[in-house]
Amino acid sequence: MLPRQNRLSADRDFRRVYRTRQTVRTSGAIIFFIRNNFPESRFGFVVGKKFGQATERNRIKRLFRESIQHNLGQILSGYDVVIQIKSADPHVVLWQIENSILRSLAFARLLKAPYDLSGKARFHIPPPAARRSGTDQTVSASSVAPRSV
């Protein structure tokens, strides 16, 4: 769960970010951000009703919050960031969201370290199907010892 000090929840804070904003548009989201006077960055998420019922919208927001929480150490501090999600697959998984969030934050220049914008994250995590099939270089069928029954 994203720590409370990193959450943007007050309506006046959202309005302030929208009013005096810098914007980065990507294929799946629009990122609005401004400097704040706090030692940490705060994040808010907006998902429109076109994504379905509240449970589906909340699932998407939970996944985005979790991806931010995993990468808080890589994100510059002192910003208020609102991520307005424009398109998301209902069956999206966390690693896909993390890659898209890091890519979007890199375009906004909100990451501490350089990020490879060629399409893959620097610490790319392959999808579970690739890990099981042995197509990934880090885990292959030959590197796993057979289990004895």
Secondary structure, 3 states (H helix, E strand, C coil): CCCHHHECCCHHHHHHHHHCCEEEECCCEEEEEEECCCCCCEEEEEECHHHCCHHHHHHHHHHHHHHHHHCHHHECCCEEEEEEECCCCCCCCHHHHHHHHHHHHHHCCCECCCCCCCCCCCCCCCCHHHHHHCCCCCCCHHHCCCCCC
